[in-house]
Amino acid sequence: MAAISNVQVTISLAELGLDDEELQTEVENLLPQLREVDGVEDADLVAVENAPKGTKSISGFVWGLLNAQVNAANIKTLFNFLGDRFGNKPIKLLVKASADGSRELNLEASSREEFEFALQKAQEFIKNQSNSNDG
């Protein structure tokens, strides 16, 4: 099988300590910027039906969550963008790299160093998923 080409990254801004309205404003401001990041194939709000348990929602979407489909080869660009944008603020990332979406990697970062470490973990995870699909 071929290497994994795209991965899904869910970005949670819920840990920023903002009230619901501020959180939604942050997400709405981030979304068009995220869509412009090199390698991001698609980005959107997380629909309620795909929401983790216990999350708040508005108008059918979850507060503070974004999904991005990213070309696996360009995941570093996404992490660099997030590190530049949120370098000293806590965010959570969920990376799904398997074809069926069953394998996930949960990451948290709140500093540039943690973003770099999270990127290394994500790259290893994607590489391991690609290797497990080869056989």
Secondary structure, DSSP 8 states (H G I E B T S, - for coil): -----EEEEEEE-GGG---HHHHHHHHHHHHHHHHHSTTEEEEEEEEGGG--TT--EETTEEEEEEEEEEEGGGHHHHHHHHHHHHTTS-EEEEEE-STTS--EEEEEESSHHHHHHHHHHHHHHHHHHHHHHH-
